[in-house]
Amino acid sequence: MVYNSLRNSILSLNLVPGTVVSENEISLRFKVSRTPVREAFIALSKESLMTVIPQKGSMVSLIDFARVEQEFFLRESLEAAALKRFLGNYEASHIAELENCVKLQYEACKEKKYELFLRYDNRFHKTFFNGQKVAWDAVENSSGHYQRVRLLTIWLLDIVEDLVTEHEALLQAIRERDGERAMALLESHLHKLNTEEDMLKRLFPDYFTDSRENPLTVDFGGLSIT
């Protein structure tokens, strides 16, 4: 419970990068001992969502553009492979699920509920991983930095309607079993959310870091050592 709540708060930016998080405060809020809180912190640090600072405490990890690149590469590679297999074995129920996701995304668009939009976006893409739970879990559990960038980018550029339109085009290609067009549309769609580094750094300078600029920084499961 503590882990899921903290993780959702980090990914939705309710806990912004750089926020110091106290074990005592969290244990009091959830009315639990410090042991499960500490275990949640450790699990989040393994996903690089929390940074442990010796003798000081813990904080929500800054978004690392180097990590964003790697997480995007993982997602693009696995999702392309998943879609290729999905095109050959999907069923009517899968099409119904994709259609429902598009409908729910349009509703979220109208109300400008960006976090909710991203949930339905992930649900849409998860459908392609039919029967590939390990692959989807790898994507979901290794995309905390990329997902925070996606949320900021969607919010700042207000491109949700464009993204849903692209989902509709991808869905139509799948219905027509046009594999070549579906793969091309997926690649274009994923790159639509490529990092807007300069804009994000300018507007939220305290949210970001870039280990590409400091190769001496090493991340040992959330423990940053420079």
C-alpha positions as CSV (number, residue, x, y, z in Angstrom):
1,M,0.0,0.0,0.0
2,V,2.7,2.4,0.9
3,Y,4.8,1.6,-2.1
4,N,1.9,1.9,-4.5
5,S,0.7,5.2,-3.0
6,L,4.2,6.7,-3.1
7,R,4.9,5.4,-6.6
8,N,1.7,6.8,-8.0
9,S,2.3,10.2,-6.3
10,I,5.8,10.3,-7.9
11,L,4.6,9.4,-11.4
12,S,1.7,11.8,-11.3
13,L,4.1,14.6,-10.0
14,N,2.1,15.1,-6.9
15,L,5.5,14.5,-5.3
16,V,7.7,16.6,-7.6
17,P,11.4,15.7,-8.2
18,G,13.6,16.8,-5.4
19,T,11.0,16.5,-2.7
20,V,12.5,15.3,0.6
21,V,10.5,12.4,2.0
22,S,10.7,11.5,5.7
23,E,10.2,7.9,6.9
24,N,8.6,9.3,10.1
25,E,6.1,11.4,8.2
26,I,5.1,8.6,5.9
27,S,4.7,6.1,8.7
28,L,2.5,8.6,10.6
29,R,0.4,9.3,7.5
30,F,-0.3,5.7,6.7
31,K,-0.4,4.6,10.4
32,V,2.2,1.9,9.9
33,S,5.6,1.2,11.4
34,R,8.8,2.5,9.8
35,T,9.7,-1.0,8.5
36,P,7.2,-1.1,5.6
37,V,8.0,2.5,4.8
38,R,11.7,1.7,4.6
39,E,11.0,-1.3,2.4
40,A,8.9,0.9,0.1
41,F,11.8,3.4,-0.1
42,I,14.2,0.6,-1.0
43,A,11.9,-0.7,-3.7
44,L,11.4,2.8,-5.2
45,S,15.2,3.4,-5.1
46,K,15.7,0.2,-7.1
47,E,13.5,1.8,-9.8
48,S,15.5,5.0,-9.5
49,L,12.4,6.9,-8.4
50,M,13.9,7.7,-5.0
51,T,17.4,8.7,-4.0
52,V,18.8,7.7,-0.6
53,I,21.1,10.4,0.8
54,P,23.3,8.9,3.6
55,Q,22.8,10.6,7.0
56,K,20.2,12.9,5.5
57,G,17.2,10.9,4.3
58,S,15.5,10.3,1.0
59,M,14.2,12.4,-1.8
60,V,12.2,11.9,-4.9
61,S,14.8,11.4,-7.7
62,L,15.4,14.1,-10.2
63,I,14.4,13.2,-13.7
64,D,17.6,12.1,-15.5
65,F,17.6,12.6,-19.2
66,A,20.1,9.9,-19.7
67,R,17.7,7.5,-18.0
68,V,14.8,8.8,-20.1
69,E,16.7,7.8,-23.3
70,Q,17.3,4.3,-22.0
71,E,13.7,3.8,-20.8
72,F,12.4,5.0,-24.1
73,F,14.7,2.6,-26.0
74,L,13.4,-0.3,-23.9
75,R,9.8,0.6,-24.5
76,E,10.2,1.2,-28.2
77,S,12.0,-2.1,-28.7
78,L,9.6,-4.2,-26.7
79,E,6.4,-2.6,-27.9
80,A,7.4,-2.9,-31.5
81,A,8.1,-6.7,-31.0
82,A,4.8,-7.0,-29.1
83,L,2.7,-5.3,-31.8
84,K,4.3,-7.4,-34.5
85,R,3.1,-10.5,-32.7
86,F,-0.2,-9.0,-31.7
87,L,-1.1,-8.3,-35.4
88,G,-1.0,-12.0,-36.0
89,N,-3.1,-13.3,-33.2
90,Y,-5.4,-10.6,-31.8
91,E,-9.1,-11.3,-31.2
92,A,-12.3,-9.3,-31.4
93,S,-12.1,-8.6,-27.6
94,H,-8.8,-6.9,-28.1
95,I,-10.3,-4.5,-30.7
96,A,-13.1,-3.8,-28.3
97,E,-10.6,-2.9,-25.6
98,L,-8.7,-0.6,-27.9
99,E,-11.9,1.1,-28.9
100,N,-12.9,1.6,-25.3
101,C,-9.5,3.1,-24.5
102,V,-9.8,5.6,-27.3
103,K,-13.3,6.6,-26.0
104,L,-12.1,7.0,-22.5
105,Q,-9.1,9.1,-23.7
106,Y,-11.4,11.4,-25.6
107,E,-13.4,11.9,-22.4
108,A,-10.2,12.7,-20.5
109,C,-9.2,15.1,-23.2
110,K,-12.4,17.2,-22.9
111,E,-11.8,17.6,-19.1
112,K,-8.1,18.1,-19.6
113,K,-7.3,15.4,-17.1
114,Y,-3.8,14.6,-18.2
115,E,-2.9,12.0,-15.6
116,L,-6.1,10.1,-16.3
117,F,-5.4,10.4,-20.0
118,L,-2.0,8.7,-19.5
119,R,-3.6,5.9,-17.6
120,Y,-5.8,5.1,-20.6
121,D,-2.9,5.7,-22.9
122,N,-0.9,3.0,-21.0
123,R,-3.9,0.7,-21.1
124,F,-4.2,1.1,-24.8
125,H,-0.5,0.2,-25.4
126,K,-0.6,-2.6,-22.8
127,T,-3.2,-4.4,-25.0
128,F,-0.5,-5.1,-27.6
129,F,1.4,-7.1,-24.9
130,N,-1.3,-9.8,-24.9
131,G,0.2,-12.9,-23.2
132,Q,3.6,-11.1,-22.7
133,K,3.2,-10.1,-19.1
134,V,6.9,-10.2,-18.3
135,A,7.7,-7.8,-21.2
136,W,5.0,-5.4,-20.1
137,D,6.1,-5.5,-16.5
138,A,9.6,-4.7,-17.6
139,V,8.3,-1.6,-19.5
140,E,6.0,-0.5,-16.7
141,N,8.6,-1.0,-13.9
142,S,11.4,0.7,-15.8
143,S,9.7,3.8,-17.1
144,G,9.4,6.2,-14.1
145,H,11.6,8.9,-15.6
146,Y,10.2,8.6,-19.1
147,Q,6.6,8.7,-17.8
148,R,7.2,11.9,-15.8
149,V,8.6,13.5,-18.9
150,R,5.5,12.3,-20.9
151,L,3.2,13.9,-18.4
152,L,5.0,17.2,-18.3
153,T,5.2,17.3,-22.1
154,I,1.5,16.5,-22.6
155,W,0.5,19.1,-20.1
156,L,2.7,21.9,-21.5
157,L,2.0,21.3,-25.2
158,D,-1.6,20.2,-24.7
159,I,-1.2,17.5,-27.4
160,V,-3.7,15.0,-26.0
161,E,-6.1,15.3,-28.9
162,D,-3.4,14.7,-31.5
163,L,-2.3,11.6,-29.6
164,V,-5.8,10.1,-29.6
165,T,-6.1,10.8,-33.3
166,E,-2.9,8.8,-33.8
167,H,-4.4,6.0,-31.7
168,E,-7.4,5.9,-33.9
169,A,-5.2,5.7,-37.0
170,L,-3.2,2.9,-35.5
171,L,-6.4,1.1,-34.5
172,Q,-7.7,1.3,-38.0
173,A,-4.5,-0.1,-39.4
174,I,-4.8,-3.0,-37.0
175,R,-8.4,-3.6,-38.0
176,E,-7.3,-3.7,-41.7
177,R,-4.4,-6.0,-40.7
178,D,-2.1,-3.6,-42.4
179,G,1.0,-4.6,-40.5
180,E,3.5,-2.3,-42.3
181,R,1.4,0.8,-41.7
182,A,0.6,-0.2,-38.1
183,M,4.3,-0.5,-37.3
184,A,5.1,2.8,-39.0
185,L,2.3,4.5,-37.1
186,L,3.5,3.1,-33.8
187,E,7.0,4.3,-34.3
188,S,5.8,7.8,-35.3
189,H,3.4,7.9,-32.3
190,L,6.0,6.9,-29.7
191,H,8.5,9.5,-31.1
192,K,5.8,12.2,-30.8
193,L,6.5,12.2,-27.0
194,N,10.3,12.4,-27.4
195,T,11.9,14.5,-24.8
196,E,11.6,18.3,-25.1
197,E,14.8,18.8,-23.2
198,D,15.4,22.5,-23.7
199,M,11.8,23.5,-22.9
200,L,11.6,21.3,-19.8
201,K,15.0,22.4,-18.4
202,R,14.0,26.0,-18.9
203,L,10.6,25.8,-17.3
204,F,11.5,23.3,-14.5
205,P,15.2,23.6,-13.9
206,D,15.0,22.1,-10.4
207,Y,13.3,18.9,-11.6
208,F,16.1,17.6,-13.9
209,T,19.6,16.2,-14.0
210,D,21.6,14.7,-16.8
211,S,24.2,12.1,-16.0
212,R,25.4,12.3,-19.6
213,E,26.9,15.6,-18.6
214,N,28.6,14.1,-15.5
215,P,29.9,10.7,-16.4
216,L,31.3,10.3,-12.9
217,T,27.8,10.1,-11.4
218,V,26.9,6.5,-10.8
219,D,23.5,5.3,-9.5
220,F,23.7,2.2,-7.2
221,G,20.0,1.5,-6.8
222,G,19.1,5.0,-5.9
223,L,22.3,5.9,-4.1
224,S,23.9,8.6,-6.1
225,I,27.7,8.8,-5.8
226,T,29.7,11.5,-7.5
